[in-house]
Amino acid sequence: MEKRVFLPIALLFVTALAYAQSEGTLSFMNSLPQVSYNNPAFVAPYKVAVSLPSSSMVVFYSNNGFSYSDLISRVNDSTKVDLTKFNSALKSKNYITQALQDDMLRFCIKINPKLVLTFSSTAKTYSQFMFPKDMIGIFANGTQPYIGKTATVSPQFDATMFIESAMGGSYRINENLTIGARFKWLKGLANVNTQNATLNLAVDPANYALTVNADASIRTSGIQNFGQSGFNLSKSYSSYLQNNGLAVDLGATYRLNKLMLGASLIDIGYINWRNNTYQYSLNSTATYTFQGIDLGKVISGNSDYLKSEGDSIQNKFKFKETPMGSYRTSIPGKMYLSAMYELMKNFTAGAVFFSEKYRDRISPGVTLGVTKNFGRWFTAAGTYTLSNTSANNLGMGMSLNLPGVQIFAVGDNLLGIPLSGQYLNKYINSLQYFNLRLGLNLVFGRDKNPSKKQATDPPVKPQEP
């Protein structure tokens, strides 16, 4: 029966699309209660686990193929910005993703050997910026490549801040199949969302005049008030609770002897933005033709000439601010497919596949790793992640499991961090993908052998012929 249930669920996960940032190494840390963030069916080996306010925090950064060293060149022991070098390293579309997460409170309790319940409250921020290659190419190569042509650049930007309150759990149907779910109530705090942003640049082949045309529409919630004099956030906090949303996590694991298969969809949901909503827009009439600079006036120090040119550009491309009604955005979500095999007692090897989506972009990744439990007291994991065209991400995870207290650090692309500051710049200059989770849990009642069937489980009755 369980195979007939698990197969369609697995097929659903394989064909589904996921969103946002992913923590590949976290799935290998089977000693942490936080492992259920990647799959609500994962169960940590404790009867009770508590995370106090700000005792578990996450920082995340990624881009899809360039680094700081692509922007900088050294000439005669000096550093300078090299736009030509940077432009050659870019993709047609370039994405920068950043995220922060703070567990304000988390509580996990094992009701019985089959049922585990979790409760949590988490503050999350997420931003992603996409810029096309031509946006840099215009400055790196000049306007000559665009003579008689029109270059169109359409950047995109999303930023969201919200508080998530969640209740969920896992239930072991039998010794092989475990299912999990988590239901979330979301309170949006602030949002910036580009519906469209287009910039057209055309160079006249006759006189080389540059004509710029722009069209943009940006929705915001919760940020316009900050520009008003006398605004007090503490007195207006209740209005920021009008932005409601819902989300769900779904997951399942299936054990085949020493092989554990897992699949999950995380953060599938939305937020309705109602508070302090404004639209900032440009339309197709935002056009300016630049005939060139009068060098004579510049050399003579004619400041009125330069100010006049600047004012003309500013007036042509001035955003129109308009109050608007409510709107809805999806929250960043995730998908994980995992396979873990117990090579020997307390030693596991496996793989985790994840997929990311940002609007029209789907970006897959995979993490390979091993986990070793040194008795009850220490757990270590080593991983290798291929993501965002970055192929040098060696991750690690460690947890020190003391009586009543668990201290942990886990992340991707950590092993390249130098122990001293001597080579820190080299690490930062080549950075494309990074995440780190640090924290402390209060843990009680560790299972003696969590990888095996509990001795208190009821025996499985044989089926009647």
N, C-alpha and C positions, 0 to 999 in steps of 0.2 A: 504493500500500500504506500509506504513512504517513498519508494522510487517513483511511483506515478505522481505523487505530490511534488517531489523535488524537481523533476525534469522540466515541467512547464515553468516553474519559478526561475530555474536557471536560464532557460531560453529567453524569458522576459528580461532578465538582467543583462544578458549578452547583447540583446538588440536595443536596449534602452540607451539614451544619451544622458551623460552626466554633466555636472557643472563645477567650475571653480578649482581651488587648490586642493592637493592631496598629500597626505602623510604616508609615504610608503613604508617606512621603517616601523611605524607604530603597530602595524598588524603583526609584527614578529615578537612584540613584547607581551607574551602571554601572562606575565606576572602582574601587569598593571590593570586596575579597574578601567582606566581610560581607553583600553583596547576596544571597548564596545562602541566608541565614537566611530570607528571604521565599519563596524558590523554589530547591530544590537543583539545578535545571537551569540556573540563571543562572551564567555563567562570567565571572569578572573577567579583565582583560587582562594577567595575570602568570603566569610559569612557576612561581614560588615566592613564597608569601606567609606570613609568620609574625607572630602576635600574642603578645607576651610576657605574663607574668602581670600582671593588672590594667591592661593597656594598652588595653582596650576595655570601656567600661561604659555601661549604659543605665539611665535613670530614667523611669518612666511614671506618669501620673496622669490619671484621667478620672472624670466623673460625668455623669449623663444629663439635665442641664438646669437646675441651680441653681448659684449662685455665692456667694462670701462676702459680696458686696454685698447679696444678698437677705436676709441675716441681720442686717445692721447698718443702723441709721439714725442720722443726725446731727441733734441738736436743740440749738440755742443753742451751737454750736461744741463740743458734747460728743457722744460716741459711746455708743450703747446697743444692746443686743440687742432686735430687733423680731421676736418669734415670729409675730405675725399676718402681717407682710410675708413672712417666710420660708415660712410655711404656704401662702400663696397662690401661691408660686412652685413648689411641689413637685408632682411627679407622684403617681399613686396608688402606684407603687413607685419608690423612688429608690436608685440604685446608685452606690457609690464604689469605684473600682478603683485599686490601687497596685501597682507592681512594680519590682523592681531586678534587674539582671543584670550579672555580672562574668565576662568571659572569662579564665579562669585560664591557658589555653594554647590556641592555635589554629594549625594548620599545613595549608597547602594546596599541592599540587604538581601540575603538569600533566605527566602521564606521556608523552603524545603529543598531537598536535592533536585527537584525539577524546576522550581519557580524562583526567579530572581527579579526584584523590582529596583528601579532606579529613579531618582528625582534630581533635577539640576536646574541651576540658573546661571546663564552665561552671557557675557557682553561680547559682541563681535563687531569688528569693522572690516570692510573689504573694499578694495578699489582695483580697477583695471583700466589701463589706458592703451589704446591702439593708435599708432601713427603709421601712415603709409611711407614707403621709401622715398617717393617723390617729394615729400615734405622736407626732407633733408637734402635731396639731390638738387633742388633749386638753389640752395645756398652753396652747396659743394661744387657744382658744375657751372653755375651761372645760368643765364637765360638763353644762351646760344642753342642748346639742344631743343628749345621749345619755339624757335622762330617758325612762324607759320602754323604752329600747332597750339593746342590747348591742353594744359596739364590740370588734372582734377585730383585733388586730395580730399579725403573724407575721414578725418580722425574721429575716434569714439572714446567716450569716457563714462565710467560708472563708478559711483562710490556710495556705500551704504553703511549705516551704523544702526544696530538694533540690539535689543535684549531678548534673549530666548529663555523661556521657562518650559521645562520638558518633564514628562512622566512616561515611563516605559518599562520594558522588561523582556525577559527571555523565558521560554518554556520548552523543556525537553520532552518531546512527544514519546520517544523511546530511546534506547541506548545509541541509536544512530543519528536521528534527526532532531535538530533544535531549531526553533523559529524565534524571531525577535522583532519587536516594533517599539517605536518611540514617537509619541505625539507631542507637538510643540505649539505653544502659544507665543506669538511674536509681538513685540512692541517696537515699532520703528522710531528712531530718534532723528535721523537726518538722511537725506538722499540727494544725489545729483545724477541725472540721467540724460544723455544726449539722444534725442529721437533722430536727429540728423544734423550733420555738420559738413558742408561742402564748400571748398574753395577752388575756384577756377582761375587759372592764370594763362593768358594768351599774349604772345609777342607778335606785334605787327611787322611783317617782313619788309615793309617800305621804310618805316622810320624807327623800328625797334622799340616803339613805345610799349610799355607793359600795362596791360589791363587786368585788373583783379576784380572778380565777382564772387560774392559770398552769400550763402544761404544757410541758416542754422536755426535749430529749435532745441532748447534745453529745459528740462523740467527739474524743479527743485522742491524740496520739502524740509522745513526746519532750519534753514540757513539764512533766510532773508532777514529774520528778526535780529540777527547778530550785528547787522550794520546800522541798526537804529539806536539813537542816543537814549540812554536811560533804560535800556533793556536789561532785565534781571532774570537770569535763567532759573534761579531757585524759586522765584515767585511765579514763573510761567511753566514750571515743569509739568504740571497736570495736563496742559494742552498738548504736550509731546506724547502723551499716552493715548491720543486719538488714533494713532496709526497702528491698526491691528492686522495681524496676519496669522496664518496657520502653516504648519509644515509637518512632514512625517518622515521617519526613517524605517526602512523595512530590511530584514535580513534573514538568512538561514544558513545553517551549517549541516553537513552530512558526513558521517564518519564511515569509511570503508577500511576496516582493520586499522592499520597505522596511518592511513591517509585521511586528512581532514579537508573537505572542500567547503568553501564559503562564498557567498554572494550577497551584495547589499546595494541599496540605493539610499543615499543620505541627503537630508535637507531638500526634499522635494516640496516646494511650497512657494508662498507669495506674501507680500505686504501691501495693504491698501493705504496709500498716503493721503491724509486728509488735512493735516495741520500745516499752516503757513506755506501753502503750495503756490508757487509762482512759475511762470513760463518766461524765458528770456529768448528773444527771437530776432533774427535778421531775415530779410527777404531778398529776392532777386534784384531789387533796386539798389542794393548795397554794392555799388560799382565805383571803381576809381581807376583812372588812367594816369600812369606815371610817365611823364615825357622825358625825365632825366633831371640831373642836378646842374644848376648854373654854378660852375666852379668859381667864376669871377665873384659872385656874391658870397660864396662860402669863404674864399680866400680873404676877401675884404672884411670879413667878420660881420656880415649882415645877419644878425640874430633874428630880426623880424622875418626874414625870408624863410629860414628853417622852421621858425615857430608857425608860420602860416601854412607851410607844407604839412607839418605835424597835425595842426588843427583840422586841416581839410580831410586827412585820412581818418582822424578820430571821429569827425562828424559823419562821414560816410558810413562808418562801421560801428555805429553806436547801437547797442542792444536795446530792444524795447522790452520793458518789464511789465508783465500783465498778471494780475491774480487769476488763478485758474481753479477748477474743481478737483476732485480726487482723481488719482490715477493708481495703477497697479504695476508692480515690478516683481519679477521672480527673484528669489534669493539664490546665492551661489549654492550649488549642491555637488554631490560626488557619487561615483560608482566604484565599487571594488569587486573583483573576482580573485579569490585566493585558493591556493593549494599548499598544504603543509604536510610533510611526511616525517614521521618519527624514525630517524635512522637508527638510534639506540636510545636507551633510557636517558631522559633529560637532555637530548640533543635532537633538534629538529631543523630540517632544511625545507625551503619552500619558495614560492613565487606569488607576487601580487600584481595583477593587472588593473590599471585604472584609466579612466577616460575623462577628459575635461572638455567643456564647451563654453564658448563665449560668443553669443549671438550666432554668427554664421561659421564659427571656428570650432572644430573638434580636434583635440590634441591628446593622443593616447600616451601612456607611459607604463613602464614595468619595473618592478623591484624584485631582485633576487637576494636571498639572505639565509642566514643560519641563526639559531637561537640555542644557547646553552644555559641550563639552570644548574648552578652550583649549590646543590642542596636547597634549603629553604631561604638561604641568606643572601644570595646574589644571583642576578640574571643579567646576561650579556647577549647582545645581538650585533651582528655585522651584516651590512647590506650593500648592494650596488644598484643604483637607479639610473635608468635611461629615460629622460624626459626633456621636452622642449629642445630637442636636437643637442642636448648637453649629455655627454657620455662619460664624464669623469666624476660622478657623484657617489662617493663612498660614505655611507651613513653608519650610524651606530646607535645603540640603546643600552642603558645600564640602569638597574634598580638595586638599591641596597635595602634589603628587607629585614629591618630590625624589629624587635618585639614591640608591636603597637604602632610603629612608624615605618613608612616606606618613602625613600628619597630617590628621585629618578631624573634622568635626562635622556631624551630620545630625539633623533632628527635625521635629516638627509643632507648629504654633502658636508659632514662634520669632520671626517678624518683628515681632510686637507688643511684644517685650521692649524697654524703653527703653534707650538707650545710657548714660544717666545714671540716678541713683537718684531723680530728681525725680518721675517718673511711675511708679515701680515698684509702689507700692501700688495704683494704678489698674489696672495689668495683673493683679496677683494677685487683686484683688477681683472681677474678671470672669472668672477662669480656670475653664474647665470641661474642657479637654482639652489634654494636654501630654505630649510625650516628647522625650528628648534622648539621643543616642548620641555619645560622645566617644571618641577613641582614636588609636592609633599602630600602624602596620604596618611590618614590614620586608619590602620587596618587591624582587624581582629578575627580570630578563628580561621586560620589557614587550613585548607584541605590537605590531607596527608598525601594523596596522589591524584591531583585534579585531572590527569590525562586518562585515567581509567574510570570505569563505571563505579559509582558510589556503592559501597557495601550495603547501604541502607535502602537502595532502590528495590522495589518489589520485583520478584522474579518474573521473567517473561513467560507467559503461558503458551505451551505449544498449541498450534492450530489443530483443530479436529479434522481428521481426514474426510 
